[in-house]
Amino acid sequence: MGNLWFEKYRPKELDDMALNEDYLEAFESFIEDDELPHLLFHGPAGSGKTTISLILINNIAANSLNLNASSSDRGVNVIKTSVKSFASSRPREDGRFNVVFFDEADGLTPDAQNALRNTIETYHPNCRFIFTCNNIDKITDAIKSRCQLFQFESIPKSEVISICRKILNKEGISYERRALKSLVERYYPDVRSVINNLQHGSISGRLKKDYLDRFDPQVFIEALEEGKVNVLRKLWSSTVDFTRLYSFLFNSYCETIKNPRDRSETMVIVADYLYKDKTIANREINFTACVLEIMTLFDIGLDFKTTSVDVDKVRRR
């Protein structure tokens, strides 16, 4: 698929961002003054938190340590080794400072956040910290009190559509207006998911509405209830947005379960695997395990022999 469009077309300057005037002035002043407080950006996924962080880092930092707390960069050992060593090092340029960037900081363990308190204060003269998170309730008061907070809102839907049109035009991709509108409606407000699916749906050189229709909810439910594992795997084999599939299980499939106890147990299973989805190495394997556990709960016989060719047979029923 080549370069990811989300990274390829990530804004490089503040003027390319859809920001309110107060935030724009604040960020511009940081760059103009070569000064930066410790920052905590919070808000929904795909709202520009990471992009703003990278713009500030590229304009201000002497050097930076970029970490993602939804992966292995989340424990206390990382703070005591990599972060402390980097924060204590001298900046390469006089008058500037190092920047430690924790993306998805709500994935940091409580112990790691506690360990950060002294590090932030001790190395403040030559190091700044930037944190981003979706869920600010998972950030300790000790971190919040040491940072200047900025709350990000979802980018307006009309702006997201405009961004997608510009990308499609630059890539030479023809598209159906209804297909583009439907895609944005499905994945909004997460701009990252919108653009990732825009790219995936344009592989043929044209974005068509049938791209959005490949996941058939009825086929999904029938295959699940019949234990047809390979049919199910074929349905989500090219999926890049598993969050939508978890939402389907939780909001739609669970509604078909009549027994309250079974319904509640299924919801707990889905919620557990959705939580793991943030830190798991392979999201497809994780979702497959989720569906298998649901099948096991209902004593559904598992059929691993059905081939992917049988997906079309299921659809024609």
Secondary structure as UniProt FT lines:
FT   HELIX           5..8
FT   HELIX           14..16
FT   HELIX           21..33
FT   STRAND          39..42
FT   TURN            45..46
FT   HELIX           49..60
FT   STRAND          64..68
FT   TURN            69..74
FT   HELIX           76..78
FT   HELIX           79..83
FT   HELIX           84..88
FT   TURN            94..95
FT   STRAND          98..103
FT   HELIX           105..107
FT   HELIX           110..122
FT   TURN            123..126
FT   STRAND          127..133
FT   HELIX           136..138
FT   HELIX           141..144
FT   TURN            145..146
FT   STRAND          148..151
FT   HELIX           157..171
FT   STRAND          174..175
FT   HELIX           177..187
FT   TURN            188..189
FT   HELIX           191..200
FT   TURN            201..204
FT   STRAND          206..207
FT   HELIX           209..211
FT   TURN            212..213
FT   HELIX           217..225
FT   TURN            226..227
FT   HELIX           229..235
FT   TURN            236..238
FT   HELIX           242..248
FT   HELIX           249..253
FT   HELIX           254..256
FT   HELIX           260..277
FT   TURN            278..279
FT   HELIX           283..297
FT   TURN            298..299
FT   TURN            308..309
FT   HELIX           310..315
//
